[in-house]
Amino acid sequence: MDVSTTNAKKALISVIIPIYNAEKTLDRCLSSVEQQTHRSLEIVCVNDGSSDRSAEIMREHAARDSRIVLVDKPNEGYGASCNRGIDIARGAWVAIVEPDDTVERTGYETLLACAENYGGAESVDVVKGAYWRIFLDGRGSETSRVSCPYHGRVRPRRQPFAVGDATELLRHHPAIWSALYRRSYLVDEGIRFVEAPGSGWVDNPFLVETLCRTRHIAYTDECVYDYVERDLREAESFAARSPLIPLERWNEMMDAAALANVDDRRVISALALRGVNYALITVEGAGLDAPGVRDLLTSSMERLDADLVLSDHSISPAGKRLFAQVRGLPEPRGGKVAHAAHLAKEALYRVRTNGLSFALETAKRRRRRIG
């Protein structure tokens, strides 16, 4: 047997599961982790002050599987729970799993094999994979399964690579759970989650910290994780409830990039796209005149280079108008044809990868941002 294969099979992965009132999905989530083909796991269940049966379900699983480590603590939020898990993790690698999701049965074996292909833990800090987007009906049954927005699009010139060679990983959902992180990399770089109440989009700055502080990322295009989505408009619904959080987290992403001394224009462009999109989500979800929104929009958009934003064909005319409005710039002219061409390319990608029905559904969701 190849030595690298042996090392991969022995590598201990600490799987951190931050849990808050997840009784409806936790059993299925834990079972998917326990049934991994890679057996060398430490399953760290962090109960974040749940008031339902989550703690009982954790204990039931721990009684059957000695790999489970139980942590009970007061409610502090997703970020604090993940940090607690990282603090006690013993594995060479760390994984994050959300309790309403599942992991593909060979998910961790696939990620470890990818890392080993490019030198293992001595050469790779982060290994990323693609993932499935799972849509459920009101009864919790799967209605559709589509691949993630960067599937088939991450094509670095070589591996391992810096994120500037694969900015698709920054331009879409943070997807921090479709990855393994070398634990000593997180510790040595002092990479932590922002600690905020609730879930609070704290995965956003963690994404930037983990991907922008290294030039040693590996990637596999195999789908290793099942991410549950209930609505294509979840982000807008969240912004309506908590209008300041998306841009607050985006500012922390920009802070993380600055601390990592990011000067790659490809990375800055990807972060600009996210910033303008989060601004649109905020205004659409809460309105420009919601308390604090206008001031936060202005201070956020002032962090961006106007030429970069206004020349980016992937940023919609609506986004550019909002950017110009809050910056006090003249209303942008033109660009609709170039943006339409970008949208056509995106639509073709979605039809090719996930079918016409899903492409039309996605286009309908984005319709208000095209104008």
Steps between C-alpha positions, in 0.01 A plus 500: 500500500621853417635681809297815423182290482580350841557846648169623362313208654656564841454878501271610782231747400328706769144557375348798680120520509359821654151408621211722600141369510559253217290208624323454165816442297777411748454123494535489121800735510686301766427172323654634178820590686514171691460303176795661323727259316790683666478360851764702686271773630455706813140626490476811716136583572472849649157558653446876496239516776227316310155496659365207295606132486835569332707417812308175547561399138870578538520277810315217326754504216795530739382188684533307173813664357808562714637746245246763608614773739219692673526867591218687674517876536273806531357647181765722339449447126642302209840670500568444869395135466738441209783671688436278802518196276827615341648562845448142613557327163780243492491411131753581231205640305189691603160483329183697566153344460172685547238290682231530232738370231666168423837387369530272197606154620843522334532875557795506738677215326474699176635820656791321667588322176504836324732646764731197477520538122669835556727422792261449792514702821860600429397687183128581532331735749145482364338239278168600344236298322180566309163435662135422430224752562201313643153654483226368728123529506294595806515144630878484480512277193758567230346664193815569300877467512729727299873555498654808660565819296876438468479134395706455182634855519796472737795449266827618658809488284663268751435348842542596779400856411420847636136606493574764235523210254152378599290799601180305433552375857448860620227612263225268622366357828781479761456118520757471780369151581604345164861502613767372734734741679839403635457561871853629556443751217194639679688513830824648364315769305263575787199444273177524698131545434341833577292448813156651448150406617324232297651386171565857387676416170827447688603248235576795268811641674615145585495422127730793424735430788546135408538551124694826487775422753644208306632404160442133577138417407401174333170438323290206385195545279324205662195595710581409861220671696122541490396856580131542578323807360136577557463808283695665218431831674634409845755783492236767433277360775790512744584860403139601564534370858859615564578768240844601626659157535583418133704818453650480850633153416616624158701775669662232713583313179672813371683540832617138477624555144689812609665314789601228253661772282282408203595703193389258228248693293311178420434444871408864560258484207333189644459673836362810328235289325396352835490845659274649233278191503470521880409867464224404255379223730488744790302764310266241349442330834476801732492819296750783472338692785506221760687611814876510440483365144585817308806583713630142486447484122695822452795402720510154339491617138771756576739208552473406133682634196237669282673411173515135598129487592372695201705298249404156636249337263394250768362782716146584393391846381280517811804433717703764321220754536475433871878523535506833315204631701655436841841625379351819354627416151324570167256229396688236297426485129513193280619158606164330458605307191818372665307401812235328288775300332631402843150389606459298181826322572384429857165370373671263257719371782194430717310331219800285418572399861158490664231515231263757354248502786753601764659756266161667447427499873836664573449757225162592647660560838763728351262691273472799729878547503548509123355843425 
